[in-house]
Amino acid sequence: MQKARSARPGLFRWYAVNHAYPELMHRLRAAAVFVLLCALVAACGADHPAPSEVPTGSAPSAGGPSGAGAGVADEPPGMIACARLAESIEDGSLMTPGVVDGVLAASETADAPVADSADRLKRAYDAALAAAGNADEPDAVAAVSAAASEMSDVCGDSGLGTAG
């Protein structure tokens, strides 16, 4: 009976005899490390939004008479209000207590269209709070979303940053 030949011993013998195998494995490991480092650098350098100079608290800031934030210039006027609005839209936090008040407080230094939009947003928010638990609540909350969308459009038309 003849013994079956396996490719394994021949392959093993080739690796054992070939002295380039350790160098080949070292180069493959080095290439794998290089690829992983490139992937890590690409992931860390992804297009993330730059940190904002605008305070990110959901409640209005107590610093300064306008409540727009201590030490942060509202230049151009309305930038802080629009940035707070954009952040609340992205976070989905418009109905969180203090958020709309913060946008309204920041709009005190804004130009007329932005300030008027913030007032409409505040009125819609107050109406939604009053409608809590009633049959009109879904429509009132939708009115807050519509007012926020309208203010976002005004911010965009004014050349100020908006969400999405």
C-alpha positions in Angstrom: 0.0 0.0 0.0 1.3 3.3 -1.0 1.4 6.3 1.3 -0.7 9.3 0.2 1.4 12.4 -0.4 0.3 15.5 1.2 1.1 19.0 0.1 1.6 20.1 3.7 5.0 18.5 4.3 6.3 19.9 1.0 5.0 23.3 1.8 6.5 23.2 5.3 9.8 22.0 3.9 9.8 25.0 1.5 9.3 27.5 4.4 11.9 25.7 6.5 14.5 25.8 3.7 13.6 29.2 2.4 15.5 31.7 4.5 13.5 34.6 3.1 10.4 33.5 5.0 11.2 35.4 8.3 12.0 38.6 6.3 8.8 38.1 4.3 6.7 37.8 7.5 8.4 40.8 9.0 7.5 42.9 5.9 3.9 41.6 5.9 3.6 42.6 9.6 5.1 46.0 8.9 2.7 46.5 6.0 -0.3 45.5 8.1 0.8 48.0 10.8 1.2 50.7 8.2 -2.3 50.0 6.8 -3.8 50.1 10.3 -2.0 53.4 11.1 -3.3 54.9 7.9 -6.9 53.8 8.7 -6.5 55.3 12.2 -5.2 58.6 10.8 -8.0 58.7 8.2 -10.7 58.0 10.9 -9.3 60.6 13.3 -9.0 63.2 10.6 -12.5 62.7 9.3 -14.6 65.7 8.5 -15.9 66.6 11.9 -17.4 70.0 12.6 -15.1 72.5 14.1 -15.6 73.4 17.8 -17.9 76.3 18.2 -17.1 79.5 20.0 -20.8 79.6 21.0 -21.7 78.4 24.5 -23.5 75.1 24.3 -25.6 75.3 27.4 -29.3 74.6 27.0 -30.3 77.3 29.4 -29.7 81.0 28.8 -26.4 82.3 30.1 -26.5 84.5 33.1 -23.4 86.5 32.0 -24.2 89.9 30.6 -27.4 91.9 30.4 -28.4 90.4 27.1 -28.0 86.8 28.2 -26.2 86.1 24.9 -23.1 84.7 26.6 -20.3 86.3 28.5 -17.2 87.2 26.5 -18.6 86.0 23.2 -19.2 88.7 20.6 -22.4 88.4 18.6 -20.7 89.4 15.4 -22.5 89.4 13.0 -25.6 90.1 15.0 -27.7 87.0 15.4 -24.9 84.5 15.1 -25.3 83.2 18.6 -29.1 82.8 18.3 -28.7 81.0 15.0 -26.0 78.8 16.3 -28.1 77.9 19.4 -31.1 77.2 17.1 -29.0 75.0 14.8 -27.6 73.0 17.7 -31.1 72.5 19.2 -32.4 71.4 15.8 -29.6 68.9 15.4 -30.0 67.6 18.9 -33.8 67.5 18.7 -33.9 69.4 21.9 -36.3 72.3 21.0 -38.9 71.1 23.5 -36.3 70.8 26.3 -36.9 73.4 29.0 -34.6 76.4 28.6 -33.6 75.8 25.0 -36.1 78.2 23.3 -35.5 80.7 26.1 -31.8 80.5 25.4 -32.4 81.2 21.7 -34.7 84.1 22.5 -32.2 85.6 24.9 -29.4 85.3 22.4 -31.6 87.0 19.7 -31.8 90.2 21.8 -28.7 91.5 19.9 -29.8 90.1 16.5 -31.2 92.0 13.6 -34.9 92.4 13.2 -35.7 89.3 11.0 -33.8 86.9 13.3 -35.3 88.6 16.5 -38.8 88.4 15.1 -38.3 84.7 14.2 -37.1 84.0 17.7 -40.2 85.8 19.1 -42.5 83.6 16.9 -40.6 80.5 18.1 -41.1 81.5 21.7 -44.8 82.1 21.2 -45.2 78.7 19.5 -43.2 77.1 22.4 -45.4 78.8 25.0 -48.5 77.6 23.2 -47.1 74.0 23.1 -46.5 74.1 26.8 -50.0 75.4 27.4 -51.4 72.6 25.2 -49.6 69.8 27.1 -52.0 66.9 27.7 -54.7 68.3 25.4 -55.8 67.1 22.1 -54.1 70.1 20.5 -50.7 69.1 21.8 -49.4 67.4 18.6 -50.4 70.4 16.5 -48.8 72.8 19.0 -45.5 70.8 19.0 -45.6 70.8 15.2 -46.0 74.6 15.3 -42.8 74.8 17.3 -41.0 72.7 14.6 -42.4 74.9 11.9 -41.3 78.1 13.7 -37.8 76.7 14.2 -37.7 75.8 10.5 -38.8 79.3 9.6 -36.1 80.8 11.9 -33.5 78.5 10.4 -34.5 79.8 6.9 -34.2 83.4 8.2 -30.8 82.6 9.6 -29.7 81.2 6.2 -31.1 84.2 4.3 -29.2 86.4 6.7 -25.9 84.6 6.0 -25.7 83.0 9.4 -25.1 79.3 10.1 -28.0 76.9 10.3 -28.6 73.2 10.7 -28.5 70.7 7.9 
